[in-house]
Amino acid sequence: MICQGCLRPRHTLVTVASGKSFQIISPAESALVTKEMAEELERVLERFGEIAKCCSDRVRLFFRPGIFGHHRVGRAVDIYAVNEVGLDIWKQRWDTAIRRAFTSADPVQRAEILNSECRRNLGWQLYKALQVFGRWSQPYGYPVQLFGPWTRTEGPWTRISDFLLHAHRDHIHVAR
């Protein structure tokens, strides 16, 4: 006989709720997390949405469920798109602008290209907001649990392996 209490998850999972400045457009089951994780994400995403408001009333985010370890217990999420543009596309746009900037001989033009890309690239802005405003887990002996296409250049763990960087080339992973 199986104890009914054993069938319940150890933590009650909740859905990350849309806020005033951001909207979750993925199915609810794609962002089921612990209450603590939901509150942290909602706080940081609200801040990100306020910063990125130039584009629309609310920034739209798309999550996909993770399949490993702390995803299963609701301590992690993967964000794949901002305003219906995949994070891999945002990263390609970023890399193109960076190459253009650093091939320019004119320092003023170089600065304009970089500033323009920082203002319009919502993928990069999301990554930076998660990095600057978020309080993510850092298990003993492991890096801060924030990985994505910008990890090697922006941190927090610039010595990320090629394997891990490749695995996070099209999404941002955060854990709490």
N, C-alpha and C positions, 0 to 999 in steps of 0.2 A: 504494500500500500504506500502511495506517495503522499507525503504531507503537503497539504494545500499551501501552506506558508512557504514551502521550498520552491514553489512554482512562481512566486512573485519576484520581480527584480529587486535587487538589494536597494536600489535608489528609485524613487518615483521619477519618471522622465516627463519633461514638459517640452512644449514647442517654443522655439525662439519666436517671440511676438514682434510684429511690425511696430514701428514707432512713428513719431511725428515726422521725422525727416528721412526715414528709410522704410522700405516695404520688402518683405520676404515673399518672393513669387514662386518658390519651389513648393512641392507638396509638403504638408506638415510633417510627415514621417521622415523627411530628409534632414530635418533639424531637430530631432528629439535629443534632449540633453538634460543633465541634472539642473535643478533650480539654480544652483550657484553659477553654473556655466551660462545658462540663459540670461541671468541678471548681468553678468559681466559682458557678454556679447551685446546685449541690448544697450548697455551704457556706452560701450565703445562705438557701436554702429550708429547710435544717435549722434554722437560727436562727429563721426565721419560724415554722416548725412548732412549735418549743419555746415561742415567745411565744403562739401561737394555740391551744395545746392544750386550752383550756377546752371546746372543742366535741366532740372525739372523740379517739381514740387517735392518729390521723394525719390531718393536713389533706390533702385530695385536690385535686390540680391538673390542669387540662385545658389542653393545648397544641394549637395548630393550626399547620401549617407556613406560613411566610411565603413570599411570592412574589417579592420584590424583592432586588436587590443582595446584601448580606451574609447574607441568609437562605440563599441558594444555596450559599455556601461554609461554612455552619455557624457563622457568627459572631454570629447573632441568633436569638431565639425570640420567639414571641408567646404569652402566657398569657391564656386566655379565661374561665376559671371557677375558682372556689374552692369546694369542697364542693358541687359541682353547681349553683352559682348563678353566672350570668354576671356579668362585671365591670360591664356596663352596668346590671344590677339593683342590684349593690352600690353603684354611683354614684348611682342614683336614690334609694336608701334614705338615703345620705349627704346628698344635697341636701335631701331632705324633713326630715331631722333638723336640718340647719343652719338651714333656714327657720323651723322650729318654735322653735329656740333663740333666734334673733334677733328673733322676734316676741314673745317672752316679756318682760314688764316686770320680772320678778323675777330678779335676777342669780344667785341660788342655784339656781333652777330652770333657768336658762340653762346654768349650769355642769354641772348634773346631766345634762341632755340631751346636751351635748357629750361629757362623760366616758363616758356610757353608749354612745353611738354609736362612740366610739373603741375601746371594749372589745369590741363585738360585730360591727363591720363588718370582716369578713375581707378584703374587697377593698382597703379603705384600708390595713389592716395590712400586707398583702402589698406594696402600693406603697411604703409607708414603709420596710419591711424591705429591699426592693430598693434604695431610695434611700440609706438609712443604712449598710447593711452591704456593698453591692456595689461592685465596682471595674469600672465599665463604660467602654467606649471613648469617647474624645472626639477625633475626627479634627480636625486643624488647621482652624480657622475654623468648626467646627461645635459644637453643644451636646453635652453628655453624652448618650449614647445610651440614655436611659430616657424613654419616653413612655407616657402612659396617660390615663385619664379625669381624674386628679387633677393633671396636670402644671401647668396654669395657676395653681392655688392652692397647690400643695405644692412645685413645682419639680421638678427642678433648673433648668428652663428656663421660667420663668413667662411669658416673652414669646413663647411658642409661637404660631404662626399659627393662624387659625381653621381653615384647611384641614387642617393637621397634627393639630390637636386633634380635629377631627371624624373624621379617619381612625383615630384611636386611642381613640374613645369607648367601644368595647366590648372592649378588650383592653389588656394591658400589653406593650410591646415593649422588650426589652433587647438590647444588643449588646456584644461584647467583642472 
